[in-house]
Amino acid sequence: MANTPPDQPALDAVPVAIPVEGPGGDDVPMALPVATPVEPAEPAEAVVAPATFRCPACDSEGPAGQAFCGDCGYYFSPADLAPGAPGAEDAPAAAVERLKDRYELRELINERAGISRYRGIDHGAGGAPVVLVVAPLPEMIEAIPLEETPVAVAIDEEELLPTFEDAAPVAGLAVGPSAFPSLAWERGVLENALHTALPRVLDGFAEGNLEYLVLESPQGRSLWDAWDDPDATAEIRYGWLKQVAEGLHALHQAGALIEGLRPDVITVSADGQAMLSDLADLLPLPLPASPPIRATLYTAPELILDPERADARADLYSFGATLYSLEYLHHGLEEKDFEKQFTPQQITDRFPDVHPLFPRLINKTFVRDPAARFPTDEASRIDPTGFTELIRTLEVCQRSFDKVRLDIACWTTTGMVRTGNEDAFTVLHGVDSRQDELHEYAMILLADGMGGYESGEVAADMASNLLRQYLLQQPIFASLTGGKAPPGRFDIEGCKKVFQDALRYANKEVYTFGRTPGKGKRGMGCTAEAVYVDGQHVVVGHIGDSRTYHLHQGRLIQLTRDQTFVNRMVELGQLSAEEAENHPRKNELQQAIGGQPDVVPGLYHGQLKRGDWVLVCSDGLTNHVPSQDIEKMLTRETAYSAEEAARRLLNLVNLRGATDNATIVVVRAC
């Protein structure tokens, strides 16, 4: 179930003075009483109004069918117009006409500084949802007639009367400038910013003494719901935040900021575009004296305490508060989430092992002092707002947060029956970091020699060396030899192809060697596991009956398929799994390195998450420790150390008889 933040406190309506330019150039304030919004009713197919109506704002009575008050300009919401509303009792109903013959107003979203926002329907665009922003028109002042304006011109004494060719004097209209708050100002900001994270301006018009701005209405899921989607990765989530940050940066360049960014005013579309769905908190930059501030828990402290000194960094505070709510709290901000006013509780107190990049991101945004936020010293020369550095940091979060660290341990035992150990393994583990991005990866090669009298240990050693030499020459694994990995995403299919080629190459070499007189022995061979693990993936190339397991969300998954005669019978339904456990041909391989001129490797891939385990082992382990025991041990008894898990598993093998060599490599994703 999605987490929904608590409702933000609403402000009571107050008279708002809208400046109108007078004849002499002075601003003439026009007081417009604005009523407190009434709780909106459910949307209806048609909005109706009484025959007579009393305005809830100024109490004046007017004719039915109007969408606004003719005296004060207050726009009637659907709740005002509904039968039974105050002023509409015992009156017959009449349908309200569509605005501009196409736009239908629905419920009120909010009201601020004399500007109201409604959900609406654009019937001219097939019923598309829109947002209609409504405000009283600025007062239109009649200009001084042209003949009364003193003009110094030369006049012919004989031409005393105007001719029909002369233009008649007209009364000009002087309209107030596009100053905040006004629809013209908001339209100018959006058209200058023009970013995909911001709604587009679709239309603008005036009817009666009201003006309207029609905005795109983002459709999709609330960011709360999208963030909690189990399929959303860090790359996707922080991609949404990056889009929002870019939209805010575009607003700053257009001369505006958002007072209180919150998760509930961000919508994520079906194609993954994050967009601001409510612009009621839009404010100008720089801020005017006494700006209308809502002062929610998401509002930057300087906007409340010293708005005249506030700048675009105020949006960093609310951006950090939004991230804090989404990733840490999973609910809207509450007073209890703060140590003191404007100072949130430290994340590391509750989660001391959180990814170190996350508290840095919070502590460079969601902090009281603007100077402590982004940008840092060098970045301030490029962008003093800090949003360029924030966007770059979010890109690092996209690439880093889903990557795990690798805890690796490996052990082998000769067992209780065999004289020598015919298993061979190689583990290559690398870590490097560049510009705050840490990369970790490992390659695991394991071979189990077969036929103790047929040089199985030689085949295993030879296959392990051949695989290592071949694989380390490939560009995809350059980082394991100190080189630079290919740019871009890790190529999973490319890795599978390289493993396939490497296993076929090793098979050909071992097969040829075993049939060369004076070198190997005919029939020498081994199984082989070639495994690559990085911060997000596990890729496997497989020949024989050694195994690679992946423990994910508490469930042990056998990634590989045993290439044995008995397992094939199980797959064909001719044997049950229980019958296969004790079948006399249980260890008879259908494929092995060196057994035939060519092989067809099994290729597998798994997605690695924090808390997962990867186990690569020879059949000396699985002959004595069934899958359910491995799952139990990894999930319950050895939750903290790969080394502890590896030792316990091998000790268990020896306790149960260890009739074969056993080798294990354990990887814990942390």
Secondary structure per residue as TSV (DSSP state, phi and psi in degrees):
chain	resnum	aa	ss	phi	psi
A	1	M	-	360.0	137.0
A	2	A	-	-69.6	146.4
A	3	N	-	-87.3	130.8
A	4	T	-	-114.2	126.6
A	5	P	-	-71.3	155.7
A	6	P	-	-64.2	152.2
A	7	D	-	-61.9	143.2
A	8	Q	-	-81.9	146.0
A	9	P	-	-65.8	137.5
A	10	A	-	-94.1	153.7
A	11	L	-	-98.4	144.2
A	12	D	-	-69.6	147.7
A	13	A	-	-71.6	145.4
A	14	V	-	-133.5	155.4
A	15	P	-	-61.1	136.6
A	16	V	E	-116.8	129.2
A	17	A	E	-91.3	115.8
A	18	I	E	-100.6	119.1
A	19	P	E	-69.7	134.4
A	20	V	E	-125.6	130.8
A	21	E	E	-70.7	123.6
A	22	G	-	-89.5	-176.3
A	23	P	T	-61.9	-34.2
A	24	G	T	-90.4	6.5
A	25	G	S	92.4	-7.3
A	26	D	-	-80.3	152.7
A	27	D	E	-81.6	128.9
A	28	V	E	-106.1	109.4
A	29	P	E	-69.4	136.6
A	30	M	E	-119.5	109.6
A	31	A	E	-75.9	125.8
A	32	L	E	-120.7	109.3
A	33	P	-	-67.2	132.4
A	34	V	-	-119.3	124.9
A	35	A	-	-81.2	153.0
A	36	T	-	-64.7	132.4
A	37	P	-	-59.7	138.9
A	38	V	-	-88.6	144.6
A	39	E	-	-53.2	120.8
A	40	P	-	-68.4	147.2
A	41	A	-	-85.5	171.5
A	42	E	-	-64.8	142.5
A	43	P	-	-58.5	142.0
A	44	A	-	-124.0	162.1
A	45	E	S	-67.0	-35.6
A	46	A	S	-140.9	135.1
A	47	V	-	-92.4	133.0
A	48	V	E	-118.5	154.9
A	49	A	E	-133.6	153.3
A	50	P	E	-72.6	168.6
A	51	A	S	-64.7	-39.1
A	52	T	E	-124.6	154.3
A	53	F	E	-145.1	140.7
A	54	R	E	-109.1	125.1
A	55	C	-	-67.3	128.8
A	56	P	T	-72.9	-10.8
A	57	A	T	-91.9	-48.6
A	58	C	T	-115.2	-2.6
A	59	D	-	68.1	15.3
A	60	S	-	-85.3	150.8
A	61	E	E	-100.3	138.3
A	62	G	E	-141.1	172.5
A	63	P	E	-69.4	157.1
A	64	A	T	-72.9	162.3
A	65	G	T	91.1	-6.4
A	66	Q	-	-86.0	148.4
A	67	A	S	-90.8	-7.3
A	68	F	B	-149.8	164.7
A	69	C	-	-80.0	128.7
A	70	G	T	-71.1	-17.4
A	71	D	T	-91.4	-51.0
A	72	C	T	-107.6	-12.7
A	73	G	-	85.8	3.7
A	74	Y	-	-63.6	130.7
A	75	Y	B	-88.0	127.4
A	76	F	-	-75.4	126.4
A	77	S	-	-79.5	164.8
A	78	P	H	-55.9	-32.5
A	79	A	H	-67.7	-36.6
A	80	D	H	-64.5	-36.6
A	81	L	H	-86.2	-13.3
A	82	A	S	-65.4	144.3
A	83	P	T	-57.7	135.9
A	84	G	T	94.5	-7.6
A	85	A	S	-73.8	157.2
A	86	P	T	-55.3	133.1
A	87	G	T	88.8	-6.8
A	88	A	-	-120.5	16.2
A	89	E	T	-72.3	141.1
A	90	D	T	55.7	36.1
A	91	A	-	-123.0	141.5
A	92	P	-	-66.2	153.2
A	93	A	E	-100.9	150.1
A	94	A	E	-139.3	146.0
A	95	A	E	-71.3	141.4
A	96	V	-	-87.6	133.9
A	97	E	-	-72.0	154.3
A	98	R	-	-72.7	146.3
A	99	L	B	-71.5	132.3
A	100	K	T	54.2	24.5
A	101	D	T	63.1	19.3
A	102	R	T	-147.5	-28.8
A	103	Y	E	-98.6	128.2
A	104	E	E	-110.4	124.6
A	105	L	E	-81.3	139.5
A	106	R	E	-114.1	-136.9
A	107	E	E	-77.2	152.5
A	108	L	E	-72.1	133.0
A	109	I	E	-89.0	-55.0
A	110	N	E	-167.4	174.8
A	111	E	E	-141.6	138.8
A	112	R	E	-156.1	133.4
A	113	A	T	52.9	38.7
A	114	G	T	81.1	3.8
A	115	I	E	-114.4	126.7
A	116	S	E	-108.9	147.6
A	117	R	E	-123.6	132.2
A	118	Y	E	-126.9	146.7
A	119	R	E	-74.4	146.1
A	120	G	E	-150.3	174.4
A	121	I	E	-124.6	132.1
A	122	D	E	-99.2	98.0
A	123	H	G	-71.7	-17.2
A	124	G	G	-77.3	-11.0
A	125	A	G	-120.1	35.7
A	126	G	T	73.5	26.1
A	127	G	S	82.8	24.4
A	128	A	E	-68.9	139.3
A	129	P	E	-70.9	141.5
A	130	V	E	-139.8	170.5
A	131	V	E	-113.2	127.0
A	132	L	E	-106.9	122.0
A	133	V	E	-101.8	127.3
A	134	V	E	-124.5	136.4
A	135	A	E	-151.3	153.6
A	136	P	E	-64.0	143.2
A	137	L	-	-65.7	141.9
A	138	P	-	-59.2	144.5
A	139	E	-	-63.2	135.4
A	140	M	-	-96.5	120.2
A	141	I	E	-99.5	132.5
A	142	E	E	-75.9	127.2
A	143	A	-	-74.5	162.7
A	144	I	-	-66.0	131.9
A	145	P	-	-54.8	145.8
A	146	L	G	-60.4	-36.3
A	147	E	G	-70.2	-18.5
A	148	E	G	-89.7	-5.2
A	149	T	S	-87.2	120.7
A	150	P	-	-67.4	122.6
A	151	V	-	-131.1	129.1
A	152	A	-	-86.2	103.2
A	153	V	-	-138.0	158.3
A	154	A	-	-83.2	130.7
A	155	I	-	-121.6	132.0
A	156	D	-	-73.7	125.3
A	157	E	T	-61.2	-27.4
A	158	E	T	-79.7	-19.7
A	159	E	-	-98.2	88.1
A	160	L	-	-95.4	-28.5
A	161	L	S	-110.9	147.6
A	162	P	-	-71.7	149.2
A	163	T	-	-94.5	173.0
A	164	F	T	-68.4	-16.6
A	165	E	T	-80.5	-15.4
A	166	D	S	-75.2	141.4
A	167	A	-	-73.7	136.6
A	168	A	-	-74.0	144.9
A	169	P	-	-62.2	135.4
A	170	V	-	-122.8	148.9
A	171	A	-	-79.7	117.5
A	172	G	-	-79.8	161.2
A	173	L	E	-112.7	122.5
A	174	A	E	-106.3	114.1
A	175	V	-	-105.6	144.9
A	176	G	-	-61.0	155.6
A	177	P	-	-68.9	166.9
A	178	S	S	-78.3	68.4
A	179	A	-	-99.7	156.0
A	180	F	S	-76.3	139.9
A	181	P	S	-90.8	133.3
A	182	S	S	-162.6	158.5
A	183	L	H	-68.1	-33.8
A	184	A	H	-63.6	-39.8
A	185	W	H	-64.3	-46.9
A	186	E	H	-63.6	-40.9
A	187	R	H	-62.4	-42.9
A	188	G	H	-62.3	-39.9
A	189	V	H	-62.5	-48.9
A	190	L	H	-66.6	-38.6
A	191	E	H	-72.5	-27.7
A	192	N	H	-79.2	-38.0
A	193	A	H	-70.5	-51.5
A	194	L	-	44.9	66.8
A	195	H	-	-125.3	149.7
A	196	T	T	-66.4	-17.5
A	197	A	T	-86.0	0.3
A	198	L	S	-118.7	143.4
A	199	P	-	-65.0	144.2
A	200	R	-	-82.7	148.9
A	201	V	E	-80.7	121.6
A	202	L	E	-99.5	-31.1
A	203	D	E	-166.2	162.3
A	204	G	E	-155.1	136.5
A	205	F	E	-163.0	172.7
A	206	A	E	-129.4	142.0
A	207	E	E	-139.5	130.5
A	208	G	T	63.6	-133.8
A	209	N	T	-106.5	27.5
A	210	L	E	-121.8	148.2
A	211	E	E	-116.4	153.1
A	212	Y	E	-131.0	143.3
A	213	L	E	-124.9	125.4
A	214	V	E	-103.6	120.9
A	215	L	E	-115.9	152.9
A	216	E	E	-59.6	138.1
A	217	S	-	-106.2	108.0
A	218	P	-	-59.5	134.6
A	219	Q	-	-115.8	134.4
A	220	G	S	153.9	-150.8
A	221	R	E	-100.2	148.5
A	222	S	E	-61.1	149.3
A	223	L	H	-58.9	-29.2
A	224	W	H	-57.3	-50.8
A	225	D	H	-67.6	-43.6
A	226	A	H	-64.0	-39.1
A	227	W	H	-64.4	-35.5
A	228	D	T	-84.9	0.4
A	229	D	-	-63.7	122.8
A	230	P	T	-62.8	-20.0
A	231	D	T	-86.2	-5.2
A	232	A	-	-81.7	119.0
A	233	T	-	-88.2	172.0
A	234	A	H	-61.8	-35.3
A	235	E	H	-60.6	-39.9
A	236	I	H	-74.3	-49.1
A	237	R	H	-60.6	-49.5
A	238	Y	H	-76.3	-15.6
A	239	G	H	-66.9	-39.6
A	240	W	H	-62.6	-45.4
A	241	L	H	-64.4	-35.4
A	242	K	H	-63.2	-41.7
A	243	Q	H	-61.0	-42.2
A	244	V	H	-64.6	-44.5
A	245	A	H	-60.9	-39.5
A	246	E	H	-66.1	-37.6
A	247	G	H	-64.9	-41.4
A	248	L	H	-64.5	-39.4
A	249	H	H	-63.1	-39.0
A	250	A	H	-64.4	-37.7
A	251	L	H	-62.5	-42.6
A	252	H	H	-60.0	-41.7
A	253	Q	H	-68.6	-22.1
A	254	A	T	-92.9	1.8
A	255	G	T	90.6	37.0
A	256	A	E	-151.6	163.8
A	257	L	E	-143.4	168.1
A	258	I	E	-106.0	124.1
A	259	E	S	-61.4	-51.0
A	260	G	-	-135.0	77.3
A	261	L	-	-60.6	134.8
A	262	R	-	-142.7	157.2
A	263	P	G	-59.0	-31.4
A	264	D	G	-76.8	-7.4
A	265	V	G	-104.1	16.1
A	266	I	E	-119.9	128.0
A	267	T	E	-114.9	138.7
A	268	V	E	-110.6	121.0
A	269	S	-	-76.8	171.0
A	270	A	T	-63.8	-26.8
A	271	D	T	-93.3	12.0
A	272	G	S	86.2	19.3
A	273	Q	-	-95.2	123.2
A	274	A	E	-88.1	136.9
A	275	M	E	-145.0	143.1
A	276	L	E	-71.8	125.1
A	277	S	-	-101.0	-8.3
A	278	D	-	-141.4	116.4
A	279	L	-	-106.2	22.5
A	280	A	T	-63.7	-24.2
A	281	D	T	-93.7	18.4
A	282	L	E	-70.9	129.8
A	283	L	E	-130.0	153.8
A	284	P	E	-81.2	154.5
A	285	L	S	-120.2	126.1
A	286	P	S	-70.6	161.3
A	287	L	-	-75.1	143.6
A	288	P	-	-76.8	171.8
A	289	A	S	-66.3	138.2
A	290	S	S	51.9	58.6
A	291	P	-	-71.1	155.5
A	292	P	-	-75.5	103.7
A	293	I	-	-109.3	130.0
A	294	R	-	-78.8	-30.8
A	295	A	-	60.8	60.1
A	296	T	-	-91.0	179.4
A	297	L	T	-69.4	-13.1
A	298	Y	T	-93.5	-4.4
A	299	T	S	-80.6	133.6
A	300	A	-	-62.1	140.4
A	301	P	H	-60.5	-34.1
A	302	E	H	-67.4	-27.0
A	303	L	H	-67.4	-27.8
A	304	I	H	-89.0	-42.3
A	305	L	H	-90.1	-35.0
A	306	D	-	-151.7	65.3
A	307	P	G	-61.3	-29.0
A	308	E	G	-68.2	-18.8
A	309	R	G	-102.2	1.2
A	310	A	-	-73.6	150.4
A	311	D	-	-137.9	-165.4
A	312	A	T	-62.8	-19.0
A	313	R	T	-66.0	-13.0
A	314	A	H	-60.8	-32.3
A	315	D	H	-70.4	-23.1
A	316	L	H	-64.0	-38.1
A	317	Y	H	-62.7	-51.5
A	318	S	H	-69.6	-29.5
A	319	F	H	-64.8	-46.7
A	320	G	H	-63.1	-37.8
A	321	A	H	-64.1	-37.4
A	322	T	H	-63.9	-46.9
A	323	L	H	-63.2	-41.0
A	324	Y	I	-59.2	-42.7
A	325	S	I	-65.5	-43.2
A	326	L	I	-72.0	-51.0
A	327	E	I	-88.1	-31.1
A	328	Y	I	-104.1	-50.6
A	329	L	I	-84.1	-40.8
A	330	H	S	64.2	26.3
A	331	H	S	-159.3	168.7
A	332	G	-	-66.2	156.0
A	333	L	-	-60.5	140.8
A	334	E	-	-132.4	162.3
A	335	E	G	-56.4	-35.6
A	336	K	G	-67.8	-12.9
A	337	D	G	-83.3	1.0
A	338	F	E	-113.3	137.7
A	339	E	E	-69.8	-42.5
A	340	K	E	-151.5	177.7
A	341	Q	T	-56.7	127.7
A	342	F	T	68.3	11.7
A	343	T	E	-125.2	102.4
A	344	P	E	-71.7	160.2
A	345	Q	-	-64.5	143.7
A	346	Q	-	-71.2	132.6
A	347	I	H	-66.1	-37.9
A	348	T	H	-67.7	-16.2
A	349	D	H	-65.6	-35.7
A	350	R	H	-95.3	-36.3
A	351	F	-	-124.8	80.9
A	352	P	T	-65.7	-19.3
A	353	D	T	-105.1	21.9
A	354	V	S	-62.9	155.0
A	355	H	-	-55.0	125.1
A	356	P	T	-57.9	-23.7
A	357	L	H	-70.4	-28.1
A	358	F	H	-69.6	-50.9
A	359	P	H	-61.9	-30.4
A	360	R	H	-63.6	-42.8
A	361	L	H	-62.0	-42.7
A	362	I	H	-67.0	-43.4
A	363	N	H	-75.8	-5.0
A	364	K	T	-107.4	9.0
A	365	T	T	-134.8	-61.0
A	366	F	S	-86.2	62.8
A	367	V	-	-134.9	153.6
A	368	R	S	-66.5	-44.2
A	369	D	-	-82.4	117.7
A	370	P	G	-57.8	-30.7
A	371	A	G	-68.5	-20.7
A	372	A	G	-85.2	-9.0
A	373	R	S	-84.7	176.8
A	374	F	S	-57.1	150.0
A	375	P	-	-90.8	160.3
A	376	T	-	-79.8	177.2
A	377	D	T	-52.6	-56.2
A	378	E	T	-68.5	-38.7
A	379	A	G	-67.9	-23.5
A	380	S	G	-65.4	-21.7
A	381	R	G	-72.5	-26.1
A	382	I	T	-88.0	-46.2
A	383	D	-	-149.1	102.1
A	384	P	T	-67.6	-14.6
A	385	T	T	-73.5	-21.1
A	386	G	S	85.9	-5.2
A	387	F	H	-78.3	-27.5
A	388	T	H	-63.6	-43.3
A	389	E	H	-69.0	-37.3
A	390	L	H	-60.5	-45.2
A	391	I	H	-62.7	-41.9
A	392	R	H	-63.7	-38.8
A	393	T	H	-66.0	-38.6
A	394	L	H	-64.4	-34.7
A	395	E	H	-64.6	-38.2
A	396	V	H	-65.8	-40.2
A	397	C	H	-60.0	-41.1
A	398	Q	H	-56.8	-42.6
A	399	R	H	-83.4	-20.7
A	400	S	H	-104.8	-35.8
A	401	F	T	-66.3	-26.6
A	402	D	T	-90.6	-3.8
A	403	K	-	-82.8	137.7
A	404	V	-	-103.6	160.4
A	405	R	-	-91.6	155.7
A	406	L	E	-114.7	121.9
A	407	D	E	-105.5	115.3
A	408	I	E	-123.0	136.4
A	409	A	E	-140.9	147.9
A	410	C	E	-143.5	140.9
A	411	W	E	-147.3	155.3
A	412	T	E	-142.5	152.0
A	413	T	E	-139.5	143.6
A	414	T	-	-70.1	-27.3
A	415	G	-	92.7	-169.7
A	416	M	S	-101.7	-5.8
A	417	V	S	-118.7	-45.3
A	418	R	-	-73.4	152.4
A	419	T	S	-84.8	-40.0
A	420	G	S	-124.3	166.5
A	421	N	-	-103.4	114.8
A	422	E	-	-96.5	5.2
A	423	D	E	-85.3	151.3
A	424	A	E	-141.1	143.9
A	425	F	E	-149.3	156.9
A	426	T	E	-137.4	133.7
A	427	V	E	-125.9	122.2
A	428	L	E	-113.9	120.4
A	429	H	E	-127.3	124.3
A	430	G	E	-131.3	148.6
A	431	V	E	-138.8	134.4
A	432	D	E	-149.0	161.2
A	433	S	E	-139.7	139.5
A	434	R	E	-140.0	120.4
A	435	Q	T	50.5	57.5
A	436	D	T	73.1	0.9
A	437	E	E	-106.5	122.2
A	438	L	E	-105.1	132.0
A	439	H	E	-120.9	134.2
A	440	E	E	-136.3	140.8
A	441	Y	E	-157.4	159.7
A	442	A	E	-150.0	145.1
A	443	M	E	-118.0	131.4
A	444	I	E	-121.6	123.9
A	445	L	E	-120.3	126.8
A	446	L	E	-135.8	133.2
A	447	A	E	-133.9	136.4
A	448	D	E	-117.4	108.2
A	449	G	E	-66.7	145.7
A	450	M	E	-121.2	150.1
A	451	G	-	75.8	80.2
A	452	G	G	-53.1	-32.3
A	453	Y	G	-91.8	2.8
A	454	E	G	-116.8	31.8
A	455	S	T	62.1	43.8
A	456	G	H	-62.3	-37.0
A	457	E	H	-66.4	-31.5
A	458	V	H	-68.6	-44.1
A	459	A	H	-61.8	-42.9
A	460	A	H	-64.7	-45.5
A	461	D	H	-64.0	-43.1
A	462	M	H	-65.3	-44.4
A	463	A	H	-64.0	-41.7
A	464	S	H	-62.1	-43.1
A	465	N	H	-69.1	-41.5
A	466	L	H	-63.0	-43.0
A	467	L	H	-62.7	-44.7
A	468	R	H	-62.1	-46.9
A	469	Q	H	-62.2	-43.3
A	470	Y	H	-67.0	-47.7
A	471	L	H	-67.8	-38.1
A	472	L	T	-72.7	-9.0
A	473	Q	T	-87.6	-8.4
A	474	Q	S	-86.1	136.2
A	475	P	G	-56.3	-31.5
A	476	I	G	-64.7	-23.7
A	477	F	G	-110.6	22.2
A	478	A	G	-59.5	-31.9
A	479	S	G	-63.4	-24.9
A	480	L	G	-74.1	-12.9
A	481	T	G	-114.4	16.4
A	482	G	T	88.9	2.7
A	483	G	S	-86.9	-172.0
A	484	K	-	-103.7	128.0
A	485	A	-	-67.5	152.5
A	486	P	-	-58.0	143.5
A	487	P	S	-68.4	161.4
A	488	G	S	87.0	-168.1
A	489	R	S	-67.5	151.9
A	490	F	-	-66.3	131.9
A	491	D	-	-88.9	97.4
A	492	I	H	-64.7	-48.2
A	493	E	H	-65.8	-35.4
A	494	G	H	-64.3	-38.4
A	495	C	H	-64.5	-42.8
A	496	K	H	-59.7	-42.4
A	497	K	H	-64.3	-40.2
A	498	V	H	-64.9	-42.5
A	499	F	H	-61.2	-42.3
A	500	Q	H	-60.9	-47.0
A	501	D	H	-64.5	-39.4
A	502	A	H	-65.7	-42.5
A	503	L	H	-68.0	-38.1
A	504	R	H	-68.8	-36.5
A	505	Y	H	-64.3	-47.6
A	506	A	H	-61.7	-40.2
A	507	N	H	-61.3	-45.2
A	508	K	H	-61.9	-42.6
A	509	E	H	-66.7	-44.1
A	510	V	H	-67.8	-40.6
A	511	Y	H	-61.0	-46.1
A	512	T	H	-65.5	-42.4
A	513	F	H	-62.3	-40.9
A	514	G	H	-66.9	-20.7
A	515	R	T	-107.5	10.8
A	516	T	S	-92.6	119.6
A	517	P	T	-56.5	135.6
A	518	G	T	82.8	1.4
A	519	K	T	-115.3	-86.6
A	520	G	S	-95.6	-165.3
A	521	K	-	-122.1	137.0
A	522	R	T	-58.9	131.9
A	523	G	T	96.2	-5.4
A	524	M	-	-66.9	142.4
A	525	G	E	-171.3	178.5
A	526	C	E	-162.8	163.8
A	527	T	-	-84.9	170.4
A	528	A	E	-153.4	135.6
A	529	E	E	-124.1	124.5
A	530	A	E	-117.3	113.9
A	531	V	E	-126.5	132.0
A	532	Y	E	-117.6	129.2
A	533	V	E	-126.8	129.9
A	534	D	E	-127.5	-162.9
A	535	G	S	-68.1	-9.0
A	536	Q	S	-136.5	-17.5
A	537	H	E	-132.1	154.5
A	538	V	E	-130.1	124.1
A	539	V	E	-122.6	135.3
A	540	V	E	-129.6	135.6
A	541	G	E	-113.2	137.0
A	542	H	E	-142.3	135.2
A	543	I	E	-138.5	126.0
A	544	G	S	101.5	-146.5
A	545	D	S	-123.4	12.4
A	546	S	-	-68.5	163.2
A	547	R	E	-133.5	155.3
A	548	T	E	-125.9	123.5
A	549	Y	E	-108.4	153.3
A	550	H	E	-131.9	114.5
A	551	L	E	-91.8	114.2
A	552	H	E	-130.1	124.0
A	553	Q	T	53.1	41.6
A	554	G	T	81.2	2.5
A	555	R	E	-117.8	128.4
A	556	L	E	-84.7	124.9
A	557	I	E	-116.6	127.0
A	558	Q	E	-85.2	107.1
A	559	L	-	-68.2	-40.3
A	560	T	S	-90.4	162.1
A	561	R	-	-115.3	125.5
A	562	D	-	-61.0	126.1
A	563	Q	-	-94.3	67.2
A	564	T	B	-124.2	161.7
A	565	F	H	-62.2	-45.3
A	566	V	H	-65.3	-42.3
A	567	N	H	-64.5	-33.6
A	568	R	H	-64.8	-38.9
A	569	M	H	-63.7	-37.9
A	570	V	H	-64.7	-44.6
A	571	E	H	-63.2	-31.6
A	572	L	T	-83.9	-3.8
A	573	G	T	81.2	12.9
A	574	Q	S	-90.6	-12.5
A	575	L	S	-138.7	148.2
A	576	S	-	-87.1	163.9
A	577	A	H	-62.5	-35.4
A	578	E	H	-67.7	-41.5
A	579	E	H	-65.5	-34.5
A	580	A	H	-67.3	-29.5
A	581	E	H	-59.7	-35.3
A	582	N	T	-114.5	18.6
A	583	H	-	-72.7	139.1
A	584	P	T	-63.7	-21.7
A	585	R	T	-102.9	24.9
A	586	K	T	-56.7	-38.5
A	587	N	T	-98.8	15.3
A	588	E	-	-82.5	113.7
A	589	L	B	-83.5	140.6
A	590	Q	S	-88.8	-26.0
A	591	Q	-	-139.0	142.0
A	592	A	-	-155.7	152.5
A	593	I	B	-64.7	121.3
A	594	G	T	92.9	-4.6
A	595	G	T	-81.0	-35.0
A	596	Q	S	-135.6	164.4
A	597	P	S	-60.3	-27.8
A	598	D	-	-142.6	158.0
A	599	V	-	-134.0	161.4
A	600	V	-	-119.9	96.6
A	601	P	-	-65.9	148.1
A	602	G	E	-83.3	137.7
A	603	L	E	-125.8	132.6
A	604	Y	E	-142.0	157.6
A	605	H	E	-144.4	142.8
A	606	G	E	-138.0	151.9
A	607	Q	E	-93.8	125.8
A	608	L	-	-96.2	132.0
A	609	K	-	-125.1	161.7
A	610	R	T	-61.9	134.7
A	611	G	T	95.3	-9.0
A	612	D	-	-77.5	163.4
A	613	W	E	-130.0	148.5
A	614	V	E	-123.9	130.8
A	615	L	E	-126.7	120.8
A	616	V	E	-111.3	128.2
A	617	C	E	-150.8	156.8
A	618	S	-	-85.7	169.6
A	619	D	H	-72.5	-6.7
A	620	G	H	-63.0	-26.5
A	621	L	H	-79.9	-51.8
A	622	T	H	-72.8	-16.4
A	623	N	T	-69.6	-20.9
A	624	H	T	-120.0	-20.8
A	625	V	S	-122.4	105.1
A	626	P	-	-68.6	166.4
A	627	S	H	-58.4	-38.4
A	628	Q	H	-66.1	-31.8
A	629	D	H	-73.2	-36.8
A	630	I	H	-62.9	-45.9
A	631	E	H	-59.4	-45.1
A	632	K	H	-62.4	-43.9
A	633	M	I	-66.6	-41.7
A	634	L	I	-69.7	-32.2
A	635	T	I	-90.4	-26.8
A	636	R	I	-113.7	-40.0
A	637	E	I	-99.2	-20.8
A	638	T	-	-133.8	58.3
A	639	A	S	-78.0	-8.1
A	640	Y	S	-117.9	-16.0
A	641	S	-	-145.1	130.3
A	642	A	H	-67.2	-37.1
A	643	E	H	-61.6	-43.1
A	644	E	H	-63.5	-40.7
A	645	A	H	-64.7	-45.0
A	646	A	H	-62.2	-45.0
A	647	R	H	-64.0	-43.9
A	648	R	H	-65.5	-39.1
A	649	L	H	-65.4	-44.1
A	650	L	H	-69.0	-36.7
A	651	N	H	-62.8	-36.3
A	652	L	H	-66.6	-39.1
A	653	V	H	-59.2	-48.1
A	654	N	H	-63.7	-37.7
A	655	L	H	-65.4	-27.9
A	656	R	T	-96.3	13.6
A	657	G	T	114.7	-31.1
A	658	A	-	41.9	65.1
A	659	T	-	-75.5	-5.7
A	660	D	S	-141.0	166.4
A	661	N	-	-62.7	148.1
A	662	A	E	-135.3	131.6
A	663	T	E	-133.3	136.5
A	664	I	E	-138.9	144.0
A	665	V	E	-125.8	122.5
A	666	V	E	-112.9	131.3
A	667	V	E	-123.1	123.1
A	668	R	E	-106.8	126.3
A	669	A	E	-86.6	119.0
A	670	C	-	-135.2	360.0
